[in-house]
Structures are given as C-alpha cells and as structure tokens.
Amino acid sequence: MTVSDLIHPRTLPEPRAMLRLIKPITWFPPVWAFLCGAVSSGVPLGANWQTVSLGMVLAGPIVCGMSQAANDWCDRHVDAVNEPDRPIPSGRIPGRWGLWIALAMTVLSLAVGWLLGPWGFGATVVGVIAAWAYSAEPVRLKRSGWWGPGLVGLSYEGLPWFTGAAVLLAGPPGFEIITIALLYAFGAHGIMTLNDFKALEGDRQHGVRSLPVVLGPEVAARIACTVMGLAQALVVALLVLFGKPWHGLAVLAVLVLQLAAMRVLFRDPKGKAPWYNGTGVVLYVTGMMISAFALRGL
C-alpha cells in the first residue's frame, strides 16, 4: 500500500491485483487433470477440441480461479500474518471486493459448466461446493490437516479427470478410469500438505490445524511423501493388471526419480518444500499423463 492509498483510500481493485487474486499459477493441476481425463476417454480430441478447450478453461481460470478468490477472502486475516502483501490484506483489493469477485466467478462457473452438458454441469456444482466448503465458515475444512488437503486433492486432480472423461464419453467413465483418477487424487493429498508449509506461522495463530502445524514439518513431510508414493505404486500395479506393463514401468521410473527428490526434501522439509513442489510434482503429473494414455481403449 502506497502513501497515496493511505491519504486517498482505494475504492476499486487494481486490475493486476485481481489477476493475482485468482492465481494463474494454480490453474495448471486441474487443467492438466481435465486433459488427462479427456485423453483417457479414448475419444479423439481433435474432433472435440472445442469441448476440450472449454473444459480446460472451466477447470483452470474459472473454477480454480474462483476457489482461489474465495480462499483469499476467507483467509484474509491469516494472510495478514503470513503474506500481508497479498491483494486483500494489502488493500489493493479493498472493502468487500474480494467476496464480490468470488461470488461472480461462482455464477460464471455454473454458467460455463452448463454448456458442457449434464455431466459437466454436475461436476461443476460439486467443484463449487467443495471450494466454498474448504474455505468458508462454518464448514472450513481447511482447518483440518486431513480433510482439507484431501478435498483439494480430489477437486484438483480426481474431479477434473472424471469430468474430462465423462464429458467426452457423454456418460460415466469406466472402473479403470475412475480408479486411476481417485488414486492420483489421493496422492495429491501429499502435495497439498507440502503446500501448507509456507503458512506455518499464520496457521498456528488462527487455528488451522494443518499437518505441519500439528505434527511438525519433519513428520508431515514423511506422511506427505508416503501418501504420494503409495498412490503411484498402486497405479503401477493396476496398470500391469490392466495389461499395460510398459506404461506401468514408465510410471515406476518417474516414481523412482521422485524418491530421490524426497531424500533431498527430508534434509530440510520446511526449506525444501517449495523446491520439491517445483521438482517432484512435475514428475508426479508426468505419471498422470502416462497413465491417461495407458487407459485409452480399455
């Protein structure tokens, strides 16, 4: 906040602050998961590029962006401690503008979801409810280090994957697709736990019982990595059972590389968590797409 803002309080949000509020960097996981779902359906993507493109925009900029705006509004007091330069606590998005933006994007999410047919709309409704249940009182599932990351993992990886397949198939995907999607959503619980490391102090002060707060960074990091590793090991086993051993071997290879990165993480969990989120997570999502191609035609 500048001296000018103190003398003349801002009444309208800054455009750049609004973009930062919806955090474009967070859009990749659900967009990627939706694309994995579309690939796993086995339906030609080229002939359905408009549907796939609309679904990716819905999953990332719209629904994920809405969830980020809602979370920042509900977390404005926590962010004043952890990251006071964020758009809402810094005053660059003044008054109740953060809430209005989140609500407007909620309506936009449902409108665009309607264009994707009954399965796309139904999944959008679930995603919108999950976003508000995670952040808003009285539910505020983010207060739990178990339920919060689990809900985000399901919303970021499992739900978009299911939606991408269901929209192209015009119906529910098969057992194989749903199982693999759920396993990667389960593994994403660990990714979300590592993401909580950056908010330790504010979470402690405001009663958010993330695993790093409750168990400490060292134990939380080991739990997170165990969850990620177990999920992918089960994916490897299932791909072999599904008659896709070479794809299973490729997923195993990226898992082995993650195990090496995890050893680095364990040396300094709090300090290395951002590094792992930029290294190990890339390998994790690579395995997702390998699995998606394995599921084509099953």
C-alpha positions in Angstrom: 0.0 0.0 0.0 1.4 3.4 -1.0 1.3 6.7 0.9 -1.3 7.9 -1.7 -3.5 4.9 -0.8 -3.4 6.0 2.9 -4.4 9.5 2.1 -7.0 8.6 -0.5 -8.2 5.0 0.3 -8.7 2.9 -2.7 -12.3 2.1 -3.7 -11.8 0.0 -6.8 -9.5 -3.0 -7.1 -6.3 -2.9 -9.1 -6.5 -5.0 -12.3 -3.2 -6.7 -11.6 -4.3 -7.4 -8.1 -7.4 -9.1 -9.4 -5.3 -11.3 -11.6 -3.1 -12.2 -8.7 -6.2 -12.9 -6.6 -7.2 -15.8 -8.9 -3.6 -17.1 -9.0 -2.8 -18.3 -12.5 0.0 -20.5 -11.2 -2.6 -22.7 -9.5 -4.6 -23.4 -12.7 -2.2 -26.0 -14.1 -3.2 -29.0 -11.9 -6.9 -29.0 -12.7 -6.3 -28.1 -16.4 -3.8 -31.0 -16.7 -6.1 -33.4 -14.9 -9.0 -32.5 -17.2 -6.8 -33.1 -20.2 -5.7 -36.4 -18.7 -9.4 -37.4 -18.3 -10.1 -36.4 -21.9 -7.1 -38.5 -23.1 -8.1 -41.5 -21.0 -11.6 -41.5 -22.5 -10.2 -42.7 -25.8 -12.4 -40.2 -27.7 -10.5 -38.3 -30.5 -9.5 -34.9 -29.1 -9.1 -33.2 -32.4 -12.7 -33.7 -33.4 -13.8 -32.4 -29.9 -11.3 -29.6 -29.5 -13.9 -27.0 -28.6 -15.3 -29.1 -25.8 -11.9 -29.9 -24.5 -10.7 -26.3 -24.7 -13.9 -25.1 -22.9 -13.4 -27.7 -20.2 -9.8 -26.8 -19.6 -10.8 -23.1 -19.3 -13.6 -24.0 -16.9 -11.3 -26.2 -14.7 -8.5 -23.7 -14.5 -9.1 -20.0 -14.9 -12.8 -20.2 -13.9 -13.4 -22.8 -11.2 -9.9 -22.9 -9.8 -9.6 -19.1 -10.0 -12.9 -18.8 -8.2 -11.7 -21.2 -5.4 -8.6 -19.0 -5.0 -10.6 -15.8 -4.7 -12.9 -17.5 -2.2 -10.0 -18.8 -0.2 -8.2 -15.5 -0.1 -11.4 -13.7 1.1 -12.0 -16.3 3.8 -8.3 -16.3 4.7 -7.7 -12.5 4.7 -6.9 -12.5 8.5 -4.5 -15.4 8.2 -2.8 -13.8 5.1 -2.4 -10.6 7.1 0.2 -12.6 9.2 1.6 -15.0 6.6 1.6 -12.8 3.4 0.5 -9.2 4.1 1.4 -8.2 0.5 -1.4 -10.3 -0.9 -4.2 -8.3 -2.8 -6.8 -8.3 0.0 -4.7 -7.6 3.2 -2.6 -5.1 1.3 -5.7 -3.1 0.3 -5.2 -3.4 -3.4 -8.5 -5.2 -3.5 -10.4 -3.0 -1.0 -13.6 -3.5 1.0 -15.7 -6.5 0.1 -14.5 -6.7 -3.5 -12.7 -10.0 -2.8 -16.1 -11.5 -1.9 -17.9 -10.0 -4.8 -15.3 -11.4 -7.2 -15.5 -14.9 -5.7 -19.3 -14.8 -5.9 -19.3 -13.5 -9.5 -16.9 -16.3 -10.6 -19.1 -18.8 -8.8 -22.0 -17.8 -11.1 -19.7 -17.8 -14.1 -18.5 -21.3 -13.2 -22.1 -22.7 -13.1 -23.0 -20.9 -16.4 -20.0 -22.3 -18.3 -20.4 -25.7 -16.7 -24.0 -25.8 -18.1 -22.5 -25.6 -21.6 -20.7 -28.9 -21.0 -23.9 -30.9 -20.6 -25.3 -32.7 -17.6 -22.1 -34.4 -16.5 -20.0 -31.2 -16.9 -22.6 -29.2 -15.0 -22.9 -31.7 -12.2 -19.2 -31.9 -11.8 -19.0 -28.0 -11.7 -21.6 -27.9 -9.0 -19.6 -30.4 -6.9 -16.4 -28.3 -7.5 -18.1 -25.1 -6.5 -19.5 -26.6 -3.3 -16.1 -28.1 -2.5 -14.3 -24.7 -3.0 -16.6 -22.9 -0.5 -16.7 -25.9 1.9 -12.9 -25.8 2.0 -12.6 -22.1 2.8 -15.8 -20.7 4.3 -17.3 -20.9 7.8 -18.9 -22.8 9.4 -17.5 -25.8 7.4 -14.0 -24.5 6.6 -12.4 -27.9 6.1 -9.0 -26.4 5.6 -8.8 -26.2 9.4 -8.1 -30.0 9.3 -4.8 -31.3 8.1 -6.5 -34.4 6.9 -9.8 -33.3 5.4 -8.6 -30.1 3.8 -5.8 -31.5 1.7 -7.9 -34.5 0.8 -10.7 -32.2 -0.5 -8.3 -30.1 -2.5 -6.6 -33.2 -4.0 -9.9 -34.6 -5.0 -11.0 -31.3 -6.5 -7.7 -30.5 -8.3 -7.0 -34.0 -9.7 -9.8 -36.5 -9.3 -12.8 -34.4 -10.2 -11.4 -32.7 -13.3 -10.1 -36.1 -14.6 -13.5 -37.7 -14.1 -15.1 -34.6 -15.8 -12.8 -34.7 -18.8 -13.6 -38.3 -19.5 -17.3 -38.1 -18.7 -17.9 -35.0 -20.9 -16.3 -36.7 -23.9 -18.0 -40.0 -23.3 -21.3 -38.4 -22.6 -21.7 -40.7 -19.6 -19.8 -42.1 -16.6 -16.3 -43.4 -17.4 -15.4 -47.0 -16.6 -14.0 -48.5 -13.5 -10.4 -48.3 -14.7 -10.5 -44.5 -15.3 -12.3 -43.7 -12.1 -9.8 -45.9 -10.0 -6.7 -44.3 -11.5 -8.2 -40.8 -11.1 -9.0 -41.5 -7.5 -5.5 -42.8 -6.8 -3.9 -39.7 -8.2 -6.4 -37.5 -6.2 -5.4 -39.5 -3.1 -1.7 -38.9 -3.8 -2.3 -35.2 -4.2 -3.2 -35.1 -0.5 0.6 -35.2 0.0 1.2 -32.4 -2.5 -1.3 -30.2 -0.6 0.3 -31.0 2.7 3.7 -29.8 1.4 2.0 -26.7 0.2 0.9 -25.9 3.7 4.5 -25.5 4.9 4.5 -21.9 3.6 1.8 -20.8 6.0 3.0 -22.3 9.3 3.0 -19.2 11.5 -0.3 -17.8 10.4 -2.0 -21.2 10.6 -0.8 -21.6 14.2 -2.2 -18.2 15.2 -5.6 -18.7 13.6 -6.3 -22.3 14.5 -5.7 -24.0 11.1 -4.6 -27.5 12.1 -2.5 -28.4 9.1 -0.3 -31.4 9.4 2.9 -29.3 9.5 1.4 -27.3 12.4 0.1 -30.4 14.3 2.9 -32.9 13.6 5.8 -30.7 12.7 7.5 -30.3 9.3 9.6 -33.5 9.5 6.7 -35.9 10.3 4.3 -34.1 7.9 6.8 -34.3 5.1 7.2 -38.1 5.6 3.5 -38.6 5.7 3.1 -36.5 2.5 5.7 -38.4 0.6 4.3 -41.8 1.8 0.9 -40.9 0.5 2.3 -39.7 -2.9 4.5 -42.8 -3.2 1.8 -45.3 -2.2 -0.7 -43.9 -4.6 1.7 -44.2 -7.5 2.8 -47.7 -6.5 -0.8 -48.8 -6.7 -1.2 -47.1 -10.1 1.8 -49.1 -11.3 0.3 -52.4 -10.0 -3.1 -51.6 -11.6 -1.6 -50.7 -15.0 0.2 -54.1 -15.0 -3.1 -55.8 -14.1 -4.8 -53.8 -16.9 -2.4 -55.3 -19.4 -0.3 -52.1 -19.7 3.1 -53.2 -18.3 5.2 -50.7 -20.3 3.1 -47.8 -19.1 3.4 -49.2 -15.6 7.2 -49.3 -16.0 7.3 -45.7 -17.1 5.2 -44.6 -14.1 7.6 -46.6 -11.9 10.5 -44.7 -13.4 9.1 -41.3 -12.6 8.3 -42.6 -9.1 11.9 -43.6 -8.5 13.0 -40.2 -9.5 10.6 -38.7 -7.0 12.0 -40.9 -4.3 15.4 -39.4 -5.0 13.9 -35.9 -4.7 12.2 -36.9 -1.5 15.5 -37.7 0.1 16.6 -34.2 -0.6 13.3 -32.9 0.9 13.8 -34.8 4.1 17.1 -33.0 4.9 15.2 -29.7 5.3 11.4 -30.2 4.9 10.4 -26.6 5.5 13.1 -25.1 3.4 13.0 -27.6 0.6 9.2 -27.9 0.3 9.0 -25.2 -2.4 11.8 -26.8 -4.3 10.0 -30.2 -4.2 6.8 -28.7 -5.3 8.6 -27.5 -8.4 10.5 -30.7 -9.0 8.8 -33.8 -7.6 5.3 -32.6 -8.6 6.4 -32.2 -12.2 7.3 -35.9 -12.2 4.0 -36.8 -10.4 1.9 -35.1 -13.2 4.1 -36.7 -15.8 3.0 -40.1 -14.5 -0.6 -38.9 -14.7 -0.5 -38.4 -18.4 1.4 -41.7 -19.0 -1.5 -43.4 -17.1 -4.0 -41.5 -19.2 -2.6 -42.8 -22.4 -2.5 -46.3 -20.9 -6.2 -46.1 -20.2 -7.2 -45.3 -23.8 -9.2 -48.1 -25.3 -9.6 -50.1 -22.1 
